[in-house]
């Protein structure tokens, strides 16, 4: 592990609103703040909003800056990535933002039923070959439903035509009607991007510079039915994310 990463990990341990719970502790003792994030962490009763796979925390911090009446928690398993957003929030003296280092598959161990109001998923890996790993798969929606308030909202912002098409098909197959749905967030006059949707991360700017469109979906996750996967063939994206290579042909 490089010295820079080690320095970031040490600094993360000193930031009061960064939560890191070793898996061994979680497995043996559980997470003591589960169900008490409002009272013990934020010290208010404002709604709690999660960003899953928050990366550098740009969207988490951007949301917290724009909506002071809500509490935002960025979640990622990569602590060195979250360091950027955590340091920015610390320097700004923000009190409605936090970061949790854990695997997304474990979030129901950290949050009690109904403790979360909204979930944002911004530019995740589309996982074209592994449906169970897609963050908008029925497997994950059922996980989210355990911690969301009734009719809690899920926001998806993605560059991936594959993930957008899959998520729309999954929603339709399960009788879920999106509250917002656009394949071109910045070019569709019927779905103008407001100040919240216009938050742009570093990677989003890169996608836009390559001529890709940004897709957005928002819908409530139902609790009154068992969800199932759609039987649909979806063309794979013709490019790869920055972590796995550049757009083909360049």
C-alpha positions as a printed Julia matrix, in Angstrom:
250×3 Matrix{Float64}:
   0.0     0.0     0.0
   1.4     3.42   -1.0
   2.35    6.07    1.53
  -0.31    8.4     0.18
  -3.07    5.88    0.87
  -1.72    5.21    4.35
  -1.72    8.95    5.07
  -5.32    9.25    3.91
  -6.4     6.31    6.07
  -4.76    7.92    9.11
  -6.47   11.22    8.4
  -9.83    9.52    7.92
  -9.55    8.05   11.42
  -9.35   11.58   12.82
 -12.39   12.99   10.99
 -15.35   12.83   13.4
 -18.05   12.23   10.79
 -16.31    9.29    9.11
 -17.53    5.91   10.37
 -15.4     2.8     9.89
 -16.58   -0.4    11.52
 -14.35   -3.46   11.02
 -16.28   -6.48    9.78
 -15.13   -8.56   12.76
 -16.66   -6.0    15.13
 -19.82   -5.77   13.06
 -20.21   -9.55   13.05
 -19.59  -10.02   16.78
 -21.08   -6.9    18.35
 -23.29   -5.34   15.68
 -23.4    -1.61   14.98
 -24.45    0.35   18.03
 -25.66    3.42   16.16
 -28.13    1.46   14.02
 -31.49    3.15   14.45
 -29.88    6.15   16.16
 -28.19    8.08   13.35
 -30.43   11.1    13.89
 -29.96   11.31   17.64
 -26.35   10.12   18.03
 -24.67   11.25   14.82
 -26.48   14.23   13.3
 -28.23   15.39   16.49
 -31.37   16.4    14.62
 -34.51   14.85   13.19
 -33.89   15.72    9.53
 -34.36   13.07    6.82
 -31.38   10.83    6.1
 -30.26   10.37    2.49
 -27.63    7.86    1.32
 -25.34    7.94   -1.69
 -24.2     4.41   -2.49
 -20.8     3.9    -4.09
 -20.04    7.54   -3.4
 -16.43    7.42   -4.63
 -14.81   10.74   -3.82
 -17.99   11.98   -2.21
 -18.57   14.8    -4.68
 -22.31   14.18   -4.96
 -22.75   13.57   -1.24
 -21.11   16.9    -0.38
 -22.86   18.69   -3.25
 -26.25   17.53   -2.01
 -25.44   18.49    1.57
 -24.4    21.97    0.47
 -27.62   22.53   -1.46
 -30.08   20.95    0.98
 -29.18   21.94    4.55
 -32.47   20.53    5.85
 -31.45   16.93    5.14
 -28.61   14.7     6.34
 -26.41   12.96    3.77
 -24.21    9.88    4.15
 -21.81    8.75    1.44
 -21.09    5.02    1.46
 -18.18    3.28   -0.22
 -15.82    0.44    0.57
 -12.81    2.43   -0.67
 -11.68    4.68    2.16
  -8.97    6.44    0.16
 -11.61    7.65   -2.29
 -13.92    9.08    0.37
 -11.02   11.07    1.82
 -11.54   13.78   -0.82
 -15.16   14.46    0.09
 -14.55   14.08    3.81
 -11.73   16.63    3.77
 -13.86   19.04    1.75
 -16.76   18.75    4.19
 -14.41   19.12    7.15
 -12.83   22.27    5.72
 -16.29   23.76    5.12
 -17.46   22.96    8.65
 -20.46   21.02    7.37
 -22.7    19.35    9.95
 -25.19   17.52    7.71
 -22.78   15.17    5.99
 -21.15   11.89    6.97
 -19.28    9.0     5.39
 -19.54    5.3     6.08
 -16.94    2.84    4.9
 -18.55   -0.5     4.23
 -19.75   -2.86    1.53
 -23.16   -1.85    0.18
 -24.39   -5.4     0.72
 -24.09   -4.78    4.47
 -26.08   -1.56    4.75
 -29.01   -3.2     6.53
 -26.61   -3.91    9.39
 -26.0    -0.19    9.78
 -29.49    1.25    9.32
 -32.75    0.28   10.98
 -36.03   -0.27    9.12
 -37.44    3.07    7.98
 -34.36    5.03    9.03
 -33.52    6.25    5.5
 -35.65    8.56    3.35
 -33.86    8.45   -0.02
 -31.05    6.65   -1.81
 -28.89    8.06   -4.61
 -26.87    5.85   -6.95
 -24.6     7.9    -9.15
 -22.63    6.39  -12.04
 -22.23    2.85  -10.74
 -20.55    0.02  -12.62
 -23.4    -1.35  -14.8
 -22.3    -4.93  -14.13
 -23.5    -6.04  -17.55
 -22.61   -9.69  -16.98
 -23.62  -10.0   -13.31
 -27.22   -9.1   -12.6
 -26.88   -9.8    -8.87
 -24.21   -7.13   -8.6
 -26.21   -4.38  -10.33
 -27.12   -1.79   -7.73
 -30.62   -1.47   -9.22
 -31.28   -5.22   -9.38
 -34.26   -6.66   -7.52
 -31.82   -8.22   -5.07
 -30.57   -4.78   -4.05
 -34.0    -3.13   -4.22
 -35.26   -5.61   -1.66
 -32.26   -4.79    0.52
 -32.96   -1.06    0.23
 -36.62   -1.6     1.06
 -35.63   -2.85    4.52
 -34.05    0.47    5.52
 -36.15    2.96    3.54
 -39.25    4.65    4.85
 -42.49    3.57    3.15
 -42.39    4.73   -0.47
 -38.77    5.85    0.0
 -37.23    7.16   -3.19
 -34.38    5.77   -5.27
 -32.46    8.09   -7.63
 -30.3     6.67  -10.43
 -27.98    8.89  -12.43
 -25.93    7.02  -15.02
 -24.02    7.33  -18.27
 -24.72    3.68  -19.12
 -27.41    2.92  -21.75
 -27.31   -0.7   -20.56
 -28.01    0.07  -16.9
 -30.66    2.66  -17.78
 -32.47    0.24  -20.1
 -32.2    -2.59  -17.59
 -33.52   -0.48  -14.69
 -36.49    0.77  -16.73
 -37.31   -2.8   -17.77
 -36.98   -4.04  -14.2
 -39.3    -1.28  -12.96
 -41.89   -1.92  -15.68
 -41.8    -5.68  -15.1
 -42.57   -5.12  -11.42
 -45.29   -2.52  -11.9
 -43.13    0.38  -10.73
 -43.93    3.7   -12.39
 -40.98    6.12  -12.37
 -41.67    9.61  -11.07
 -38.92   10.93  -13.36
 -37.38    9.3   -16.4
 -35.11   10.8   -19.03
 -32.45    9.39  -21.34
 -30.84   12.82  -21.79
 -30.85   14.79  -18.56
 -29.26   17.92  -19.99
 -30.88   17.82  -23.41
 -34.48   16.87  -22.68
 -36.63   20.01  -22.31
 -39.45   18.0   -20.76
 -37.17   16.99  -17.85
 -35.01   20.04  -17.13
 -32.14   19.4   -14.74
 -32.55   21.45  -11.57
 -29.76   22.58   -9.25
 -29.66   19.17   -7.56
 -29.52   17.1   -10.73
 -26.97   19.48  -12.21
 -24.31   18.51   -9.67
 -21.54   17.1   -11.84
 -18.78   14.86  -10.58
 -15.36   14.69  -12.19
 -16.26   11.51  -14.05
 -19.6    12.87  -15.2
 -17.78   15.8   -16.76
 -15.54   13.32  -18.54
 -18.51   11.38  -19.92
 -20.14   14.59  -21.12
 -16.92   15.71  -22.81
 -17.01   12.46  -24.79
 -20.48   13.23  -26.09
 -22.33   10.74  -23.91
 -25.76   11.59  -22.51
 -26.67   11.3   -18.84
 -29.72    9.29  -17.89
 -31.86    9.77  -14.77
 -34.58    7.73  -13.08
 -36.43    8.29   -9.83
 -38.97    5.9    -8.36
 -40.37    4.6    -5.08
 -39.54    1.05   -4.08
 -42.71   -0.93   -3.32
 -43.05   -3.12   -0.25
 -46.29   -4.84   -1.15
 -44.95   -7.33   -3.67
 -42.13   -9.75   -4.38
 -39.88   -8.4    -7.11
 -38.61  -10.48  -10.02
 -36.09   -9.94  -12.78
 -37.25   -9.13  -16.34
 -36.55  -11.6   -19.12
 -34.93   -9.22  -21.58
 -31.86   -9.09  -23.8
 -30.08   -5.73  -23.63
 -27.22   -4.68  -25.92
 -24.02   -4.1   -24.02
 -22.55   -0.63  -23.82
 -20.04    0.02  -26.6
 -17.54    1.64  -24.23
 -16.0     0.9   -20.87
 -15.85    2.9   -17.68
 -12.68    4.82  -16.85
 -11.64    2.22  -14.3
 -11.6    -0.48  -17.0
 -10.4     1.44  -20.07
 -11.4     4.26  -22.36
 -14.12    4.55  -24.95
 -13.53    2.08  -27.73
 -11.98    3.47  -30.88
  -9.95    6.19  -29.12
